[in-house]
Amino acid sequence: MKEEIILNLENPRALEKLYRDNKANFKKDFNLIYNDIQDNPIARCWHERLNFEADGIVWSSKPELIFVIAVSFLVGLTAKLVYMADIKTEYFYGRNIGFLVLPVLAAYFLWKQKSNLKKSVVVAITTLAAAIYINLLPSASQLDDTLILACLHLPLFLWVMLGYSFVGEGLNDVPKRLDFLRYNGDLVIICTIIVISGAVFSAITFQLFDMLGIDVSYFYREYLGFWAFGALPIVGTSLVQTNPELVSKVSPIIAKVFTPIVLLMLSVYLASIMLSKNIDIYNDRDFLLIFNALLVGVMAIIVFSVVETSKRPDNQTSVMLLFCLSVVTIIVNGIALSAILFRISGGITPNRLAVLGSNILILANLLLVAYHLFRTVRSSDQIEGVKKSIAVFLPIYGLWAAVVIFLFPLIFGFE
């Protein structure tokens, strides 16, 4: 490879191809011949690219660190006070769990981006109105369907408000919307790593103190847990925002690994449904709920994978796999939709209408994504259409969540 590197020093495309074909050998051979070609400016650039070492994790600035610590403390304190007060935890957390996380992250991005006063006021008033509304909804001795639906859709509505805060002034900026989705994937990864590390550390701590005859589980349960919960999302957000390269290598690997696995699993599962005589999806309500949960999960994987694959539209294998996964998921969605329509023919209920609306939205989004993925398979320069098909639906999901939260209880009389 040494001779090829020297011959192609003035050919950037060929040099890049050599590097991508075998990165390890390219770096080794390049460093061996670097003394002979170091007078070449292109060689010096490649030397820095191949041998540059980052300074490590960049910690937040002092003002940001103070903000993160203060917010984490307040969220933990709120959770602890609710636990200590004479408030039914099921009642409080069922309605307010989203307010302990998502508005905090929205405030972080509004502060970080120095958003204008108008935008900050819109987010604050909307969040406050949602909090007052959800806590004023009446509940019977047995929770009614519209209340449960409102509580389930509220985090989605708050998540869209978080996206509104994240994109700054570029509300219609497709790359910013995709950056928001990418941020969510990175946040899940970094928070998972922190949780696993914390669990391992806690297990070791328990064992060490147990050998001394000291039980520290009470301290963990009564104090540390609340503040750890409050700190996790905001600390994770601060880390991925100040260190964008921290999980930038992990996300594409997860997308690349899970896409074929999920495609295989879903295909086998779909065939099993067709052949099984034990499942009646049209009459088995619990199975239909699980089926829809599977659909939402696969849709999330498709969105995450599309966001990562859009960085490399020339990778036709990944695009083809995503197209096949989209097609299989459309078939699954069609089966679920037919079952919902069958059940709704026996009468309209809040649950059936909410699931019907969600499935129609997901199906429309999937059809749009699959169409543009098919065009990308034929021509990689069509990837922009895939990006837009993902980005355009984000506010639509938020609008549907708002309908379920604010209108369903009124339409169905709080039933």
C-alpha positions in Angstrom: 0.0 0.0 0.0 3.0 2.3 0.5 3.6 2.7 -3.2 -0.2 3.4 -3.8 -0.2 6.1 -1.1 2.8 7.9 -2.7 1.4 7.6 -6.2 -2.0 9.0 -5.2 -0.9 11.9 -2.9 -2.3 14.4 -5.5 -5.5 12.3 -6.0 -7.7 13.0 -2.9 -10.5 10.6 -4.0 -8.1 7.7 -4.6 -6.4 8.3 -1.3 -9.7 8.4 0.6 -10.7 5.1 -1.1 -7.4 3.5 0.0 -8.0 4.7 3.5 -11.6 3.4 3.7 -10.8 0.0 2.2 -8.3 -0.8 5.0 -7.9 1.9 7.6 -5.5 0.0 9.9 -3.0 -0.8 7.2 -3.3 2.6 5.6 -2.4 4.3 8.9 0.5 1.9 9.5 2.0 2.2 6.1 1.4 6.0 5.9 3.3 6.5 9.2 6.2 4.4 7.9 6.7 6.5 4.8 5.7 9.9 6.4 9.4 11.1 6.9 9.9 10.8 3.1 6.8 12.7 2.1 6.4 15.2 5.0 7.2 18.2 2.8 4.0 17.6 0.9 1.1 19.7 2.5 -1.5 16.9 1.7 0.7 14.4 3.6 0.9 16.7 6.6 -2.9 17.0 6.6 -3.3 13.3 6.5 -0.7 12.9 9.3 -2.7 15.1 11.6 -5.9 13.3 10.6 -4.5 9.9 11.3 -2.6 10.7 14.5 -4.6 13.4 16.1 -5.5 12.6 19.7 -8.4 14.5 21.4 -7.8 16.1 24.7 -10.4 13.8 26.3 -13.8 14.6 27.6 -14.6 18.3 27.6 -16.5 19.4 30.7 -19.1 22.0 30.7 -18.3 25.7 31.3 -18.7 27.0 34.8 -22.1 28.7 34.2 -23.4 25.5 32.5 -22.1 23.4 35.3 -23.9 25.6 37.9 -27.1 25.3 35.8 -26.9 21.5 35.5 -26.2 21.1 39.3 -29.0 23.5 40.3 -31.6 21.9 38.0 -30.6 18.4 39.0 -31.0 19.3 42.7 -34.4 20.9 42.1 -35.7 17.9 40.2 -34.4 15.5 42.9 -35.8 17.7 45.6 -39.3 17.8 44.0 -39.3 14.0 43.7 -38.3 13.7 47.3 -40.8 16.2 48.6 -43.6 14.4 46.8 -42.5 11.1 48.3 -42.4 12.7 51.8 -45.7 14.6 51.5 -49.1 13.1 51.8 -49.5 12.7 48.1 -50.4 9.5 46.3 -47.3 8.7 44.3 -49.4 6.9 41.6 -51.5 10.0 41.2 -48.6 12.4 41.0 -46.1 10.4 38.9 -48.9 9.1 36.6 -49.7 12.7 35.6 -46.4 14.5 36.2 -43.5 12.2 35.5 -42.9 13.9 32.1 -42.6 17.4 33.8 -39.7 16.2 35.9 -37.6 15.6 32.8 -38.6 17.1 29.5 -39.3 20.8 30.4 -36.0 20.8 32.3 -34.2 19.7 29.1 -36.2 22.3 27.1 -35.1 25.0 29.6 -31.5 23.8 29.1 -31.6 24.3 25.3 -33.4 27.6 25.6 -30.7 28.8 27.9 -27.9 27.3 26.0 -29.0 28.8 22.7 -29.9 32.2 24.2 -33.4 31.9 22.7 -35.4 35.0 22.4 -37.9 36.0 25.1 -41.0 35.2 22.9 -39.9 31.6 22.3 -39.1 31.1 26.0 -42.5 32.5 27.0 -44.3 30.2 24.5 -42.6 27.1 25.9 -43.2 28.2 29.5 -46.9 29.0 29.1 -47.5 25.8 27.1 -45.8 23.7 29.7 -47.6 25.4 32.6 -51.0 25.1 30.9 -50.4 21.4 30.2 -49.4 20.9 33.9 -52.4 22.7 35.2 -54.8 20.9 32.8 -53.5 17.4 33.4 -53.7 17.8 37.2 -57.3 19.2 37.0 -58.6 16.3 35.0 -61.1 14.4 37.2 -60.5 10.8 38.0 -63.0 8.3 39.3 -62.4 5.5 41.7 -61.3 3.5 38.6 -59.1 5.5 36.2 -61.1 6.4 33.1 -59.8 5.8 29.6 -59.4 9.4 28.6 -57.3 10.2 31.6 -55.0 7.3 31.0 -54.7 8.2 27.3 -53.9 11.9 28.3 -51.2 10.8 30.7 -49.7 8.4 28.1 -49.6 11.0 25.3 -48.4 13.9 27.5 -44.7 12.9 27.4 -45.0 12.8 23.6 -46.4 16.3 23.6 -43.7 17.6 25.9 -41.1 15.8 23.8 -42.3 17.8 20.7 -42.0 21.0 22.8 -38.4 19.9 23.7 -37.8 19.6 19.9 -39.2 23.1 19.5 -36.7 24.4 22.0 -33.8 22.4 20.5 -34.1 23.6 16.9 -33.7 27.3 17.9 -34.8 29.7 15.2 -34.8 27.1 12.4 -38.3 25.6 12.9 -38.4 24.4 9.3 -34.7 23.4 9.2 -34.7 19.7 8.3 -31.0 19.2 9.4 -31.8 20.7 12.8 -34.8 18.3 13.2 -32.6 15.4 12.3 -30.0 16.6 14.8 -32.8 16.6 17.4 -33.5 12.9 16.7 -29.8 12.1 16.7 -29.5 13.8 20.1 -32.3 11.6 21.5 -30.4 8.5 20.3 -27.2 9.7 21.8 -28.9 10.6 25.1 -30.4 7.1 25.4 -27.0 5.6 24.8 -25.1 7.8 27.3 -27.8 7.5 29.9 -27.7 3.7 29.6 -24.0 3.7 30.0 -24.2 5.8 33.1 -27.0 3.6 34.6 -25.0 0.4 34.0 -21.9 2.0 35.5 -23.9 3.3 38.5 -25.4 -0.1 39.0 -22.0 -1.9 39.0 -20.6 0.8 41.4 -23.6 0.5 43.7 -23.3 -3.3 43.8 -19.7 -3.1 44.7 -20.5 -0.5 47.4 -23.2 -2.6 48.9 -20.9 -5.6 49.2 -18.0 -3.6 50.7 -20.2 -2.0 53.4 -22.0 -5.3 54.0 -18.7 -6.8 54.9 -18.5 -4.2 57.7 -22.0 -4.9 58.8 -23.3 -1.6 57.5 -26.5 -1.4 55.4 -26.3 1.5 53.0 -29.3 0.4 50.9 -31.6 2.7 53.0 -29.4 5.8 52.1 -29.5 4.8 48.4 -33.2 4.3 48.4 -34.3 7.3 50.5 -31.9 9.9 49.2 -29.4 9.1 46.4 -32.0 7.6 44.1 -34.1 10.8 43.8 -31.2 13.0 43.0 -29.7 10.5 40.6 -33.0 10.3 38.7 -33.1 14.1 38.5 -29.5 14.5 37.4 -29.3 11.7 34.8 -31.1 13.3 31.8 -29.6 16.8 32.2 -26.1 15.5 32.9 -26.4 13.1 29.9 -27.5 16.0 27.7 -24.7 18.2 28.9 -22.2 15.5 28.1 -23.4 14.8 24.6 -23.7 18.5 23.8 -20.2 19.4 24.9 -18.7 16.1 23.6 -20.6 15.3 20.4 -17.9 12.7 19.4 -18.5 10.8 22.7 -21.1 8.4 21.2 -20.9 9.4 17.6 -19.1 6.1 16.8 -21.6 4.0 18.8 -24.9 5.2 17.2 -24.0 4.2 13.6 -22.9 0.7 14.8 -26.1 0.2 16.8 -28.1 1.3 13.7 -26.1 -1.0 11.4 -26.3 -4.0 13.7 -30.0 -3.8 14.8 -31.5 -3.0 11.3 -30.9 -6.6 9.9 -31.7 -8.2 13.3 -35.0 -6.4 13.6 -35.8 -7.1 9.9 -35.2 -10.8 10.4 -37.2 -10.9 13.7 -40.1 -9.0 12.3 -40.2 -11.2 9.1 -40.2 -14.4 11.1 -42.8 -13.0 13.6 -45.0 -12.0 10.7 -44.8 -15.5 9.2 -45.6 -17.0 12.6 -48.7 -14.9 12.9 -49.9 -16.1 9.5 -49.3 -19.7 10.3 -50.3 -19.7 14.0 -53.8 -21.0 14.9 -53.5 -19.9 18.5 -53.7 -16.1 17.9 -56.8 -14.2 16.9 -55.5 -10.7 16.5 -59.0 -9.4 15.6 -60.5 -10.5 19.0 -57.5 -10.7 21.3 -57.2 -7.2 22.8 -54.0 -7.8 24.8 -52.2 -9.3 21.8 -53.3 -6.3 19.7 -51.8 -3.9 22.3 -48.5 -5.8 22.3 -48.6 -5.8 18.5 -49.0 -2.0 18.4 -46.2 -1.6 21.0 -44.0 -3.7 18.7 -44.9 -1.5 15.8 -44.0 1.7 17.7 -40.7 0.2 18.7 -39.8 -0.8 15.2 -40.8 2.6 13.9 -38.4 4.2 16.4 -35.6 1.9 15.2 -36.4 2.8 11.6 -36.3 6.6 12.3 -33.0 6.2 14.3 -31.4 4.1 11.6 -32.6 6.5 8.8 -31.0 9.4 10.7 -27.7 7.6 10.9 -27.8 6.1 7.4 -28.5 9.6 5.9 -24.9 10.5 6.8 -23.7 7.8 4.3 -26.4 7.7 1.5 -23.9 5.9 -0.7 -24.1 2.8 1.5 -26.7 1.0 -0.6 -26.8 -2.1 1.6 -27.9 -0.1 4.6 -30.5 1.8 2.5 -31.8 -1.5 1.0 -32.1 -3.1 4.5 -34.0 -0.1 5.7 -36.3 -0.2 2.7 -37.1 -3.9 3.3 -37.7 -3.2 7.0 -40.0 -0.3 6.1 -42.0 -2.6 3.8 -42.3 -5.4 6.4 -43.4 -2.8 9.0 -46.0 -1.4 6.6 -47.4 -4.9 6.3 -47.5 -5.3 10.1 -49.1 -1.9 10.4 -51.7 -2.9 7.8 -52.6 -6.0 9.9 -52.9 -3.9 13.1 -55.0 -1.3 11.3 -57.4 -3.9 9.9 -57.8 -5.4 13.4 -58.5 -1.9 14.9 -61.0 -1.1 12.2 -62.7 -4.5 12.9 -62.9 -3.7 16.6 -64.0 -0.1 16.0 -66.9 -1.4 13.9 -68.4 -2.7 17.1 -68.4 0.8 18.6 -66.1 3.8 19.1 -64.2 4.1 22.4 -61.4 6.5 23.3 -58.8 3.7 23.3 -59.8 2.5 19.8 -59.9 5.9 18.3 -56.5 6.9 19.8 -54.9 3.7 18.5 -56.5 4.2 15.1 -55.2 7.7 14.8 -51.7 6.7 15.9 -51.6 3.8 13.4 -52.8 5.9 10.5 -50.1 8.5 11.3 -47.4 5.8 11.5 -48.6 4.2 8.3 -48.5 7.5 6.4 -45.1 8.2 7.7 -43.9 4.7 6.8 -45.3 4.9 3.3 -43.5 8.3 2.8 -40.2 6.9 4.2 -40.4 3.7 2.1 -41.1 5.7 -1.0 -38.1 7.9 -0.6 -35.9 5.0 0.5 -36.9 3.2 -2.7 -35.9 6.2 -4.7 -32.6 6.4 -2.7 -31.9 2.7 -3.6 -32.1 3.7 -7.3 -30.2 7.0 -6.8 -28.2 7.9 -3.7 -28.8 11.6 -4.3 -32.4 11.2 -3.3 -31.5 10.9 0.4 -32.8 14.4 1.1 -36.4 13.1 0.5 -35.9 10.5 3.2 -34.7 13.2 5.7 -37.7 15.4 4.9 -40.1 12.5 5.3 -38.9 11.9 8.8 -38.6 15.6 9.8 -42.0 16.7 8.5 -43.9 14.3 10.8 -42.4 15.4 14.1 -44.9 18.3 14.7 -47.8 16.1 13.4 -47.2 13.6 16.1 -47.2 16.4 18.6 -50.5 17.7 17.2 -52.1 14.3 17.5 -50.9 14.0 21.1 -52.4 17.4 21.8 -55.8 16.2 20.4 -55.8 13.1 22.6 -54.7 15.1 25.7 -56.9 18.2 25.4 -59.9 17.1 23.3 -60.6 13.5 24.0 -61.6 14.0 27.6 -64.1 16.7 26.4 -65.4 14.7 23.5 -66.0 11.5 25.5 -67.1 13.3 28.6 -64.2 12.1 30.8 -65.2 8.5 30.3 
